[in-house]
Amino acid sequence: MTQSPATPLPPPEERRRLREAGALTQAQVAARVGVTRGTVRGWESGRTSPRGRKREAYAKLLAECAAPADRKLPAEREVTEHQTAHQAAHQAERQTEHETEHQEEQPPLGPEPVVSPAILTPAQAFDALYAFCAPALVRQTYLLTGRRELARESVERAFQLAWQRWPEVAVDPDPAGWVRASAYEYALSPWHRFRPRYRHPEPPPADAGDRALMDVLLTLPPPYRRTLVLYDGVGLDLPETAAETEASTRAAANRLLHAREAVAERLPELSDPAELHRRLAELASAQRLGAAESPEVRGVGERRAHFWTRAAIAFTVALIGTTALTVWTAPTRYEPPVAPGADIRGVPPRVAPGPLSQAEAELRAKLRKETVSGPVRLVPQAG
């Protein structure tokens, strides 16, 4: 009995890139292939590998995401997802739960190729994450702020912070989401309005339609604008959007509805979510935005970390020195304070001395004579 060759799949790190390039979430991929979201997460991390019909469906889906011309609008993708999920449900009914889990989770056997993820250094892993996320993240941040320089600065600051905390970011289930949340927080900080370089608006987009859409986005409150960009721009589902904006699912849904209503009130042609998604992508892609090179971002992050570390050490040393000086010069016993002066009544006024009388003059001369040169000494006698 001969075994048919397995359908080739890209490396695990490439699978996630293709999924996000096709604007699909893990839940959407799981629905189309007919598995759980955790299984898709395992496929993308390289812990497990699909087998059988699910491997073929997964490979076909990644091939569709790899071709830009074959990308569908969100509305068409939703219809296809429902159809594929319906077919997958019928196939799953013919298998037992034990067989399905065994087929999905066990490692491939026989001649099936096993692609193990390459061991990367921290710098290489950071550079890969930066090359994958930075270009799209700069365009997304531009939709939040309407400022090109601020968008680039926000993304670079987010990646510098990620490099400083790389042990934490490297083990995060969603490093791209961690960096995106940091970039959004920095971009929407209200302190930028006090910076001199951001007091004047930047030139608006050249196209009239893009200019109108950007004006509408900037009139939205920052939480509404962020929710709209995450859901209709990035393509996150509602629970993920709520988690990233630190809100409940109901609050995120209300923000999204109000933001869509505000956009549709000013631009009625964008009342359709699919059309709004397309126009947001066009608005972000029309701007010439780019971030610095990855080694430069890492270098700036390291220099900033060294600066703040040295500043913290210097402050600590100064604090210790001040404390030691205070302890050294502080008194060791209680010294009562000097009471303030007070006026004393009843004392006669002090007068200048007057001339001596005849008797006082004779007595002074006698004392001087006998005390200095005379043999007789004045000795007090008992009375």
C-alpha positions as a Markdown table, in Angstrom:
| # | Residue | x | y | z |
|---|---|---|---|---|
| 1 | Met | 0.0 | 0.0 | 0.0 |
| 2 | Thr | 1.5 | 3.3 | -1.0 |
| 3 | Gln | 0.9 | 6.6 | 0.8 |
| 4 | Ser | 0.1 | 9.7 | -1.2 |
| 5 | Pro | 2.4 | 12.7 | -0.7 |
| 6 | Ala | 1.1 | 15.3 | 1.7 |
| 7 | Thr | 0.1 | 18.7 | 0.5 |
| 8 | Pro | 3.0 | 21.1 | 1.1 |
| 9 | Leu | 2.5 | 23.9 | 3.6 |
| 10 | Pro | 4.6 | 27.0 | 4.3 |
| 11 | Pro | 6.6 | 27.3 | 7.5 |
| 12 | Pro | 4.7 | 28.1 | 10.7 |
| 13 | Glu | 5.8 | 31.7 | 10.8 |
| 14 | Glu | 4.7 | 32.2 | 7.2 |
| 15 | Arg | 1.3 | 30.8 | 7.9 |
| 16 | Arg | 0.3 | 33.6 | 10.2 |
| 17 | Arg | 1.7 | 36.2 | 7.8 |
| 18 | Leu | -0.4 | 34.9 | 5.0 |
| 19 | Arg | -3.5 | 34.8 | 7.2 |
| 20 | Glu | -3.1 | 38.4 | 8.2 |
| 21 | Ala | -2.3 | 39.4 | 4.7 |
| 22 | Gly | -5.7 | 38.0 | 3.7 |
| 23 | Ala | -7.3 | 40.1 | 6.5 |
| 24 | Leu | -8.5 | 36.9 | 8.3 |
| 25 | Thr | -8.6 | 36.2 | 12.0 |
| 26 | Gln | -7.9 | 32.8 | 13.6 |
| 27 | Ala | -11.6 | 32.3 | 14.3 |
| 28 | Gln | -12.4 | 32.9 | 10.6 |
| 29 | Val | -9.8 | 30.4 | 9.5 |
| 30 | Ala | -11.0 | 27.9 | 12.0 |
| 31 | Ala | -14.6 | 28.3 | 10.7 |
| 32 | Arg | -13.5 | 27.8 | 7.1 |
| 33 | Val | -11.4 | 24.8 | 7.7 |
| 34 | Gly | -13.7 | 23.2 | 10.3 |
| 35 | Val | -11.5 | 23.2 | 13.4 |
| 36 | Thr | -11.3 | 25.1 | 16.6 |
| 37 | Arg | -9.4 | 28.4 | 17.1 |
| 38 | Gly | -6.9 | 26.7 | 19.4 |
| 39 | Thr | -6.0 | 24.2 | 16.6 |
| 40 | Val | -5.3 | 27.1 | 14.2 |
| 41 | Arg | -3.1 | 28.7 | 16.8 |
| 42 | Gly | -1.2 | 25.4 | 17.2 |
| 43 | Trp | -0.7 | 25.2 | 13.4 |
| 44 | Glu | 0.7 | 28.8 | 13.3 |
| 45 | Ser | 3.1 | 28.2 | 16.2 |
| 46 | Gly | 4.4 | 25.0 | 14.8 |
| 47 | Arg | 3.3 | 22.8 | 17.7 |
| 48 | Thr | 1.0 | 20.7 | 15.5 |
| 49 | Ser | 0.4 | 20.1 | 11.8 |
| 50 | Pro | -2.8 | 19.5 | 10.0 |
| 51 | Arg | -3.5 | 16.1 | 8.3 |
| 52 | Gly | -5.8 | 14.8 | 5.6 |
| 53 | Arg | -8.6 | 16.8 | 4.2 |
| 54 | Lys | -8.0 | 19.6 | 6.7 |
| 55 | Arg | -4.4 | 20.0 | 5.5 |
| 56 | Glu | -5.6 | 20.4 | 1.9 |
| 57 | Ala | -8.3 | 22.9 | 2.9 |
| 58 | Tyr | -5.8 | 24.8 | 5.0 |
| 59 | Ala | -3.2 | 24.9 | 2.2 |
| 60 | Lys | -5.8 | 26.1 | -0.3 |
| 61 | Leu | -6.9 | 28.9 | 2.1 |
| 62 | Leu | -3.3 | 30.0 | 2.6 |
| 63 | Ala | -2.8 | 30.0 | -1.2 |
| 64 | Glu | -5.9 | 32.3 | -1.6 |
| 65 | Cys | -4.5 | 34.7 | 1.0 |
| 66 | Ala | -1.1 | 34.7 | -0.8 |
| 67 | Ala | -2.7 | 36.0 | -4.1 |
| 68 | Pro | -3.7 | 39.7 | -3.7 |
| 69 | Ala | -6.0 | 39.5 | -6.7 |
| 70 | Asp | -8.1 | 36.8 | -5.1 |
| 71 | Arg | -8.8 | 38.6 | -1.9 |
| 72 | Lys | -12.5 | 39.1 | -1.4 |
| 73 | Leu | -14.5 | 41.8 | 0.3 |
| 74 | Pro | -15.6 | 41.2 | 3.8 |
| 75 | Ala | -19.2 | 40.6 | 2.8 |
| 76 | Glu | -18.3 | 38.0 | 0.2 |
| 77 | Arg | -15.8 | 36.4 | 2.6 |
| 78 | Glu | -18.6 | 36.1 | 5.2 |
| 79 | Val | -20.9 | 34.3 | 2.8 |
| 80 | Thr | -18.0 | 31.9 | 1.8 |
| 81 | Glu | -17.2 | 31.3 | 5.5 |
| 82 | His | -20.8 | 30.3 | 6.2 |
| 83 | Gln | -20.9 | 27.9 | 3.3 |
| 84 | Thr | -17.6 | 26.3 | 4.2 |
| 85 | Ala | -18.5 | 26.1 | 7.9 |
| 86 | His | -21.8 | 24.4 | 6.9 |
| 87 | Gln | -19.9 | 21.8 | 4.8 |
| 88 | Ala | -17.3 | 21.3 | 7.5 |
| 89 | Ala | -20.1 | 20.6 | 10.0 |
| 90 | His | -21.5 | 17.8 | 7.8 |
| 91 | Gln | -18.1 | 16.3 | 7.6 |
| 92 | Ala | -17.5 | 16.5 | 11.3 |
| 93 | Glu | -20.7 | 14.6 | 12.0 |
| 94 | Arg | -19.3 | 11.5 | 10.2 |
| 95 | Gln | -16.3 | 11.4 | 12.6 |
| 96 | Thr | -16.2 | 10.8 | 16.3 |
| 97 | Glu | -14.8 | 13.4 | 18.6 |
| 98 | His | -11.9 | 11.1 | 19.6 |
| 99 | Glu | -10.8 | 10.5 | 16.0 |
| 100 | Thr | -11.0 | 14.2 | 15.1 |
| 101 | Glu | -8.8 | 15.3 | 18.0 |
| 102 | His | -6.4 | 12.4 | 17.3 |
| 103 | Gln | -6.1 | 13.4 | 13.6 |
| 104 | Glu | -5.7 | 17.1 | 14.3 |
| 105 | Glu | -3.3 | 17.1 | 17.3 |
| 106 | Gln | -0.9 | 14.2 | 16.7 |
| 107 | Pro | 2.3 | 15.0 | 14.9 |
| 108 | Pro | 2.6 | 13.8 | 11.3 |
| 109 | Leu | 3.9 | 10.3 | 10.6 |
| 110 | Gly | 5.5 | 8.5 | 7.7 |
| 111 | Pro | 7.0 | 10.4 | 4.8 |
| 112 | Glu | 5.0 | 13.6 | 5.6 |
| 113 | Pro | 7.5 | 16.5 | 5.8 |
| 114 | Val | 8.0 | 18.1 | 9.2 |
| 115 | Val | 9.0 | 21.7 | 9.1 |
| 116 | Ser | 10.5 | 22.8 | 12.4 |
| 117 | Pro | 10.7 | 26.5 | 13.1 |
| 118 | Ala | 14.3 | 27.9 | 12.9 |
| 119 | Ile | 15.9 | 28.9 | 16.1 |
| 120 | Leu | 16.3 | 32.7 | 15.9 |
| 121 | Thr | 18.3 | 35.0 | 18.1 |
| 122 | Pro | 16.3 | 37.8 | 19.9 |
| 123 | Ala | 17.5 | 40.4 | 17.4 |
| 124 | Gln | 16.5 | 38.2 | 14.4 |
| 125 | Ala | 13.1 | 37.5 | 16.0 |
| 126 | Phe | 12.6 | 41.2 | 16.6 |
| 127 | Asp | 13.6 | 42.1 | 13.1 |
| 128 | Ala | 11.1 | 39.6 | 11.7 |
| 129 | Leu | 8.3 | 41.0 | 13.8 |
| 130 | Tyr | 9.3 | 44.5 | 12.8 |
| 131 | Ala | 9.4 | 43.8 | 9.1 |
| 132 | Phe | 6.0 | 42.0 | 9.3 |
| 133 | Cys | 4.1 | 44.6 | 11.4 |
| 134 | Ala | 5.7 | 48.0 | 11.0 |
| 135 | Pro | 4.5 | 49.0 | 7.5 |
| 136 | Ala | 0.8 | 48.1 | 8.1 |
| 137 | Leu | 1.0 | 49.5 | 11.7 |
| 138 | Val | 2.2 | 52.9 | 10.5 |
| 139 | Arg | -0.8 | 53.2 | 8.1 |
| 140 | Gln | -3.2 | 52.2 | 10.8 |
| 141 | Thr | -1.8 | 54.7 | 13.2 |
| 142 | Tyr | -2.1 | 57.4 | 10.5 |
| 143 | Leu | -5.9 | 56.7 | 10.5 |
| 144 | Leu | -6.0 | 57.4 | 14.2 |
| 145 | Thr | -4.0 | 60.6 | 14.3 |
| 146 | Gly | -4.0 | 62.1 | 10.8 |
| 147 | Arg | -0.4 | 62.9 | 11.2 |
| 148 | Arg | 2.4 | 61.2 | 9.3 |
| 149 | Glu | 5.3 | 62.0 | 11.6 |
| 150 | Leu | 3.3 | 61.1 | 14.7 |
| 151 | Ala | 2.3 | 57.8 | 13.2 |
| 152 | Arg | 6.0 | 56.9 | 12.4 |
| 153 | Glu | 7.1 | 58.1 | 15.9 |
| 154 | Ser | 4.4 | 56.0 | 17.6 |
| 155 | Val | 5.3 | 52.8 | 15.8 |
| 156 | Glu | 9.0 | 53.3 | 16.5 |
| 157 | Arg | 8.4 | 54.1 | 20.1 |
| 158 | Ala | 6.2 | 51.0 | 20.4 |
| 159 | Phe | 8.9 | 48.7 | 18.9 |
| 160 | Gln | 11.6 | 50.3 | 21.1 |
| 161 | Leu | 9.5 | 49.5 | 24.1 |
| 162 | Ala | 9.0 | 46.0 | 22.8 |
| 163 | Trp | 12.8 | 45.6 | 22.4 |
| 164 | Gln | 13.3 | 46.8 | 26.0 |
| 165 | Arg | 10.8 | 44.2 | 27.2 |
| 166 | Trp | 11.6 | 41.6 | 24.6 |
| 167 | Pro | 11.5 | 38.6 | 27.1 |
| 168 | Glu | 7.9 | 39.5 | 27.9 |
| 169 | Val | 6.9 | 40.3 | 24.3 |
| 170 | Ala | 8.6 | 37.2 | 22.9 |
| 171 | Val | 6.4 | 34.8 | 24.9 |
| 172 | Asp | 3.2 | 36.8 | 24.4 |
| 173 | Pro | 0.5 | 34.9 | 22.5 |
| 174 | Asp | 0.1 | 37.8 | 20.2 |
| 175 | Pro | 3.3 | 40.0 | 19.9 |
| 176 | Ala | 1.8 | 42.0 | 17.0 |
| 177 | Gly | -1.2 | 42.9 | 19.2 |
| 178 | Trp | 1.1 | 43.9 | 22.0 |
| 179 | Val | 3.0 | 46.3 | 19.8 |
| 180 | Arg | -0.2 | 47.6 | 18.1 |
| 181 | Ala | -1.7 | 48.4 | 21.5 |
| 182 | Ser | 1.4 | 50.2 | 22.6 |
| 183 | Ala | 1.5 | 52.2 | 19.3 |
| 184 | Tyr | -2.1 | 53.2 | 19.6 |
| 185 | Glu | -1.7 | 54.3 | 23.2 |
| 186 | Tyr | 1.2 | 56.5 | 22.4 |
| 187 | Ala | -0.5 | 58.0 | 19.3 |
| 188 | Leu | -3.7 | 58.9 | 21.1 |
| 189 | Ser | -1.9 | 60.4 | 24.1 |
| 190 | Pro | -3.4 | 63.9 | 24.9 |
| 191 | Trp | 0.0 | 65.3 | 25.8 |
| 192 | His | 1.0 | 65.6 | 22.1 |
| 193 | Arg | -1.1 | 68.7 | 21.8 |
| 194 | Phe | 1.4 | 70.6 | 24.0 |
| 195 | Arg | 4.3 | 69.8 | 21.8 |
| 196 | Pro | 5.4 | 72.7 | 19.5 |
| 197 | Arg | 5.8 | 70.6 | 16.4 |
| 198 | Tyr | 2.2 | 69.3 | 16.7 |
| 199 | Arg | 0.4 | 72.5 | 17.3 |
| 200 | His | -0.1 | 73.1 | 13.6 |
| 201 | Pro | -2.0 | 70.6 | 11.4 |
| 202 | Glu | -0.3 | 68.6 | 8.7 |
| 203 | Pro | -1.2 | 68.9 | 5.0 |
| 204 | Pro | -4.4 | 66.9 | 4.4 |
| 205 | Pro | -4.7 | 64.1 | 1.8 |
| 206 | Ala | -4.8 | 65.3 | -1.8 |
| 207 | Asp | -7.9 | 63.4 | -2.8 |
| 208 | Ala | -11.2 | 65.1 | -1.8 |
| 209 | Gly | -12.8 | 61.8 | -0.8 |
| 210 | Asp | -9.8 | 60.8 | 1.4 |
| 211 | Arg | -9.8 | 64.3 | 2.9 |
| 212 | Ala | -13.5 | 64.0 | 3.8 |
| 213 | Leu | -13.1 | 60.6 | 5.4 |
| 214 | Met | -10.1 | 61.7 | 7.4 |
| 215 | Asp | -12.0 | 64.8 | 8.7 |
| 216 | Val | -14.9 | 62.5 | 9.8 |
| 217 | Leu | -12.4 | 60.1 | 11.6 |
| 218 | Leu | -10.7 | 63.0 | 13.4 |
| 219 | Thr | -14.1 | 64.3 | 14.7 |
| 220 | Leu | -14.8 | 60.9 | 16.4 |
| 221 | Pro | -13.8 | 60.5 | 20.1 |
| 222 | Pro | -10.5 | 58.6 | 20.4 |
| 223 | Pro | -12.1 | 55.4 | 21.9 |
| 224 | Tyr | -14.7 | 55.3 | 19.0 |
| 225 | Arg | -12.0 | 56.0 | 16.4 |
| 226 | Arg | -9.8 | 53.3 | 17.8 |
| 227 | Thr | -12.6 | 50.7 | 17.9 |
| 228 | Leu | -13.6 | 51.6 | 14.3 |
| 229 | Val | -10.1 | 51.2 | 13.0 |
| 230 | Leu | -9.5 | 47.9 | 14.8 |
| 231 | Tyr | -12.8 | 46.4 | 13.7 |
| 232 | Asp | -13.4 | 47.8 | 10.2 |
| 233 | Gly | -9.8 | 48.6 | 9.3 |
| 234 | Val | -7.6 | 45.9 | 10.8 |
| 235 | Gly | -10.3 | 43.2 | 10.7 |
| 236 | Leu | -10.4 | 42.1 | 14.4 |
| 237 | Asp | -13.5 | 40.4 | 15.7 |
| 238 | Leu | -15.6 | 42.1 | 18.4 |
| 239 | Pro | -14.1 | 40.3 | 21.5 |
| 240 | Glu | -10.5 | 40.9 | 20.3 |
| 241 | Thr | -11.4 | 44.6 | 19.7 |
| 242 | Ala | -13.0 | 44.9 | 23.2 |
| 243 | Ala | -9.9 | 43.3 | 24.8 |
| 244 | Glu | -7.5 | 45.6 | 23.0 |
| 245 | Thr | -9.4 | 48.7 | 23.9 |
| 246 | Glu | -9.9 | 47.5 | 27.5 |
| 247 | Ala | -13.7 | 47.6 | 27.3 |
| 248 | Ser | -16.5 | 45.1 | 27.6 |
| 249 | Thr | -17.8 | 43.5 | 24.4 |
| 250 | Arg | -21.1 | 45.4 | 24.8 |
| 251 | Ala | -19.3 | 48.7 | 25.2 |
| 252 | Ala | -17.1 | 48.0 | 22.1 |
| 253 | Ala | -20.2 | 47.1 | 20.1 |
| 254 | Asn | -21.9 | 50.4 | 21.1 |
| 255 | Arg | -18.8 | 52.4 | 20.2 |
| 256 | Leu | -18.6 | 50.7 | 16.9 |
| 257 | Leu | -22.3 | 51.4 | 16.1 |
| 258 | His | -22.0 | 55.1 | 17.1 |
| 259 | Ala | -18.8 | 55.5 | 15.0 |
| 260 | Arg | -20.5 | 53.9 | 12.0 |
| 261 | Glu | -23.5 | 56.1 | 12.4 |
| 262 | Ala | -21.3 | 59.3 | 12.6 |
| 263 | Val | -19.5 | 58.3 | 9.5 |
| 264 | Ala | -22.7 | 57.4 | 7.6 |
| 265 | Glu | -24.2 | 60.7 | 8.6 |
| 266 | Arg | -21.4 | 62.7 | 7.0 |
| 267 | Leu | -20.7 | 60.2 | 4.2 |
| 268 | Pro | -23.8 | 58.2 | 3.3 |
| 269 | Glu | -22.0 | 56.2 | 0.7 |
| 270 | Leu | -19.9 | 54.5 | 3.5 |
| 271 | Ser | -22.9 | 53.1 | 5.4 |
| 272 | Asp | -22.0 | 49.7 | 4.1 |
| 273 | Pro | -19.3 | 48.1 | 6.4 |
| 274 | Ala | -17.6 | 46.5 | 3.4 |
| 275 | Glu | -17.4 | 49.8 | 1.5 |
| 276 | Leu | -16.1 | 51.4 | 4.7 |
| 277 | His | -13.4 | 48.8 | 5.1 |
| 278 | Arg | -12.3 | 49.3 | 1.5 |
| 279 | Arg | -12.2 | 53.1 | 1.8 |
| 280 | Leu | -10.1 | 52.9 | 5.1 |
| 281 | Ala | -7.6 | 50.6 | 3.3 |
| 282 | Glu | -7.4 | 53.0 | 0.4 |
| 283 | Leu | -7.0 | 56.0 | 2.6 |
| 284 | Ala | -4.1 | 54.4 | 4.5 |
| 285 | Ser | -2.4 | 53.0 | 1.4 |
| 286 | Ala | -2.6 | 56.3 | -0.5 |
| 287 | Gln | -0.1 | 57.9 | 2.0 |
| 288 | Arg | 3.7 | 57.4 | 1.6 |
| 289 | Leu | 4.5 | 56.2 | 5.1 |
| 290 | Gly | 7.4 | 54.3 | 6.2 |
| 291 | Ala | 9.3 | 53.5 | 9.4 |
| 292 | Ala | 13.0 | 53.5 | 10.2 |
| 293 | Glu | 15.1 | 50.4 | 9.7 |
| 294 | Ser | 14.9 | 47.7 | 12.4 |
| 295 | Pro | 18.6 | 48.0 | 13.5 |
| 296 | Glu | 18.2 | 51.7 | 14.0 |
| 297 | Val | 15.0 | 51.2 | 16.1 |
| 298 | Arg | 16.8 | 48.6 | 18.3 |
| 299 | Gly | 19.8 | 50.9 | 18.7 |
| 300 | Val | 17.6 | 53.9 | 19.8 |
| 301 | Gly | 15.8 | 51.6 | 22.2 |
| 302 | Glu | 19.0 | 50.4 | 23.7 |
| 303 | Arg | 20.4 | 53.9 | 24.0 |
| 304 | Arg | 17.2 | 55.1 | 25.7 |
| 305 | Ala | 17.3 | 52.2 | 28.1 |
| 306 | His | 20.9 | 52.8 | 29.0 |
| 307 | Phe | 20.2 | 56.5 | 29.5 |
| 308 | Trp | 17.3 | 55.9 | 31.9 |
| 309 | Thr | 19.2 | 53.2 | 33.7 |
| 310 | Arg | 22.1 | 55.6 | 34.3 |
| 311 | Ala | 19.7 | 58.3 | 35.3 |
| 312 | Ala | 18.1 | 56.0 | 37.8 |
| 313 | Ile | 21.5 | 55.0 | 39.2 |
| 314 | Ala | 22.6 | 58.6 | 39.5 |
| 315 | Phe | 19.4 | 59.6 | 41.2 |
| 316 | Thr | 19.8 | 56.7 | 43.7 |
| 317 | Val | 23.4 | 57.6 | 44.4 |
| 318 | Ala | 22.4 | 61.3 | 45.0 |
| 319 | Leu | 19.6 | 60.2 | 47.3 |
| 320 | Ile | 21.9 | 58.0 | 49.3 |
| 321 | Gly | 24.5 | 60.7 | 49.5 |
| 322 | Thr | 22.0 | 63.3 | 50.7 |
| 323 | Thr | 20.7 | 60.9 | 53.3 |
| 324 | Ala | 24.2 | 60.1 | 54.6 |
| 325 | Leu | 25.0 | 63.8 | 54.8 |
| 326 | Thr | 21.9 | 64.5 | 56.7 |
| 327 | Val | 22.6 | 61.7 | 59.2 |
| 328 | Trp | 26.2 | 62.9 | 59.6 |
| 329 | Thr | 25.3 | 66.5 | 60.3 |
| 330 | Ala | 22.1 | 66.0 | 62.3 |
| 331 | Pro | 22.4 | 66.7 | 66.1 |
| 332 | Thr | 22.7 | 63.7 | 68.4 |
| 333 | Arg | 21.1 | 65.2 | 71.5 |
| 334 | Tyr | 18.3 | 67.6 | 72.2 |
| 335 | Glu | 19.1 | 71.2 | 72.2 |
| 336 | Pro | 16.4 | 73.4 | 73.5 |
| 337 | Pro | 15.8 | 76.5 | 71.5 |
| 338 | Val | 16.8 | 79.9 | 72.8 |
| 339 | Ala | 13.9 | 81.8 | 74.2 |
| 340 | Pro | 13.2 | 85.2 | 72.5 |
| 341 | Gly | 14.2 | 88.3 | 74.4 |
| 342 | Ala | 11.7 | 90.2 | 76.6 |
| 343 | Asp | 11.7 | 93.7 | 78.2 |
| 344 | Ile | 12.6 | 93.9 | 82.0 |
| 345 | Arg | 10.8 | 96.6 | 84.0 |
| 346 | Gly | 12.0 | 98.3 | 87.2 |
| 347 | Val | 15.7 | 98.5 | 86.4 |
| 348 | Pro | 17.2 | 102.0 | 86.7 |
| 349 | Pro | 18.6 | 103.4 | 83.5 |
| 350 | Arg | 22.3 | 103.1 | 82.9 |
| 351 | Val | 24.1 | 106.4 | 83.3 |
| 352 | Ala | 27.6 | 107.4 | 82.3 |
| 353 | Pro | 30.3 | 107.6 | 85.1 |
| 354 | Gly | 31.0 | 111.1 | 86.5 |
| 355 | Pro | 34.1 | 112.7 | 88.0 |
| 356 | Leu | 35.6 | 111.2 | 91.2 |
| 357 | Ser | 35.4 | 112.9 | 94.5 |
| 358 | Gln | 38.4 | 113.9 | 96.6 |
| 359 | Ala | 38.2 | 110.9 | 98.8 |
| 360 | Glu | 37.7 | 108.5 | 95.9 |
| 361 | Ala | 40.7 | 110.0 | 94.1 |
| 362 | Glu | 42.9 | 109.6 | 97.3 |
| 363 | Leu | 41.8 | 106.0 | 97.7 |
| 364 | Arg | 42.6 | 105.1 | 94.1 |
| 365 | Ala | 46.0 | 106.6 | 94.4 |
| 366 | Lys | 46.7 | 104.7 | 97.6 |
| 367 | Leu | 45.6 | 101.4 | 96.1 |
| 368 | Arg | 47.7 | 101.8 | 93.0 |
| 369 | Lys | 50.8 | 102.8 | 95.1 |
| 370 | Glu | 50.6 | 100.0 | 97.7 |
| 371 | Thr | 49.6 | 97.3 | 95.3 |
| 372 | Val | 52.2 | 97.8 | 92.6 |
| 373 | Ser | 55.4 | 98.9 | 94.4 |
| 374 | Gly | 54.8 | 98.8 | 98.2 |
| 375 | Pro | 55.9 | 95.9 | 100.4 |
| 376 | Val | 52.6 | 95.9 | 102.3 |
| 377 | Arg | 49.9 | 93.9 | 100.6 |
| 378 | Leu | 46.2 | 94.3 | 101.0 |
| 379 | Val | 44.9 | 91.2 | 102.7 |
| 380 | Pro | 41.3 | 90.8 | 103.6 |
| 381 | Gln | 40.7 | 90.6 | 107.3 |
| 382 | Ala | 37.9 | 89.1 | 109.2 |
| 383 | Gly | 35.6 | 91.6 | 110.6 |
